[in-house]
Amino acid sequence: MLKKLSVRQARRIAELATAARAARDSLIHGAEDELVEEPHPVRGASDRAGASGFEIMPPSDRSLAALRSAIAGLRPDARSELFALMRIGQGELAPGDWPRGLSEATTLGAENVGGVLADDVDLPSHLSKGLYQLGLS
């Protein structure tokens, strides 16, 4: 199914996304440590900080910049394949829906697809699951 995107490229982007996620989580946990007086959420309640995406990161963060650069550096058709792979990993598409994932990427446009990919804090997991679903892991 992957024609323009290599498994190696997908894994590399997953690695960069892992680093960006770690930097984000470190920033969140550092901020949580400063908010000692705020009570922890009750069991089953949503952790507001955990729901944040990368928007809390400073624009100068190198790990996030590397992720965004790697995604932007892909050819548009490879970026579309990365998007479809992510959607399969999210469980939103089945492997047989690959053409639909590519169509969704085309509808969104190359820049928007790059933004969606770069803003997914769970991208490493989604790409790994997508590769597994496609039998490429």
LINJONOR-V498185 format. One record per residue. N is the residue number from 0. RES is the residue in three letters. PSI is psi as a letter, one per 40 degrees, with the letter a starting at -180 (999 if undefined). D_CENTER is the distance of its C-alpha to the mean C-alpha in Angstrom with 2 decimals. Layout:
BEGIN
n res psi d_center
N RES PSI D_CENTER
N RES PSI D_CENTER
END
This chain:
BEGIN
n res psi d_center
0 MET d 19.98
1 LEU h 18.05
2 LYS d 20.50
3 LYS d 18.93
4 LEU h 15.88
5 SER i 16.99
6 VAL d 15.72
7 ARG d 16.12
8 GLN d 13.85
9 ALA d 11.02
10 ARG d 11.86
11 ARG d 12.18
12 ILE d 8.77
13 ALA d 7.64
14 GLU d 10.46
15 LEU d 9.61
16 ALA d 6.25
17 THR d 8.76
18 ALA d 11.24
19 ALA d 9.54
20 ARG d 8.91
21 ALA d 12.52
22 ALA d 13.83
23 ARG d 12.59
24 ASP d 14.08
25 SER d 17.14
26 LEU d 17.63
27 ILE d 17.48
28 HIS d 19.82
29 GLY d 22.08
30 ALA d 22.45
31 GLU d 23.12
32 ASP d 25.81
33 GLU d 27.49
34 LEU f 27.64
35 VAL d 29.90
36 GLU d 32.06
37 GLU h 29.42
38 PRO i 29.71
39 HIS i 26.92
40 PRO i 25.70
41 VAL i 28.01
42 ARG h 27.05
43 GLY e 24.77
44 ALA i 23.94
45 SER h 20.50
46 ASP h 19.52
47 ARG d 19.00
48 ALA d 17.32
49 GLY d 14.77
50 ALA e 13.76
51 SER i 13.01
52 GLY a 9.81
53 PHE e 9.83
54 GLU e 12.97
55 ILE e 15.14
56 MET i 14.57
57 PRO i 17.43
58 PRO d 17.04
59 SER e 18.66
60 ASP h 16.10
61 ARG d 16.05
62 SER d 12.91
63 LEU d 10.83
64 ALA d 13.30
65 ALA d 12.93
66 LEU d 9.22
67 ARG d 10.18
68 SER d 13.34
69 ALA d 12.15
70 ILE d 10.22
71 ALA d 13.33
72 GLY e 15.57
73 LEU i 14.88
74 ARG i 17.55
75 PRO d 16.83
76 ASP d 17.59
77 ALA d 15.26
78 ARG d 12.39
79 SER d 13.61
80 GLU d 13.61
81 LEU d 10.00
82 PHE d 9.38
83 ALA d 12.05
84 LEU d 10.76
85 MET d 7.53
86 ARG d 10.22
87 ILE d 12.48
88 GLY d 10.35
89 GLN e 10.03
90 GLY e 13.77
91 GLU d 14.21
92 LEU i 15.83
93 ALA i 18.15
94 PRO d 18.40
95 GLY e 21.49
96 ASP e 19.68
97 TRP d 18.11
98 PRO d 20.28
99 ARG d 19.19
100 GLY d 15.49
101 LEU d 16.78
102 SER d 19.06
103 GLU d 16.47
104 ALA d 14.68
105 THR d 18.20
106 THR d 19.05
107 LEU d 16.22
108 GLY i 17.13
109 ALA d 15.59
110 GLU d 14.86
111 ASN d 13.36
112 VAL d 11.04
113 GLY d 9.93
114 GLY d 9.58
115 VAL d 7.66
116 LEU d 4.96
117 ALA e 5.57
118 ASP e 5.96
119 ASP h 3.35
120 VAL e 4.90
121 ASP e 4.94
122 LEU d 2.51
123 PRO d 6.00
124 SER d 7.93
125 HIS d 7.00
126 LEU d 7.76
127 SER d 10.67
128 LYS d 11.96
129 GLY d 11.88
130 LEU d 13.82
131 TYR d 16.07
132 GLN d 16.77
133 LEU e 17.78
134 GLY f 19.90
135 LEU e 18.31
136 SER 999 17.39
END
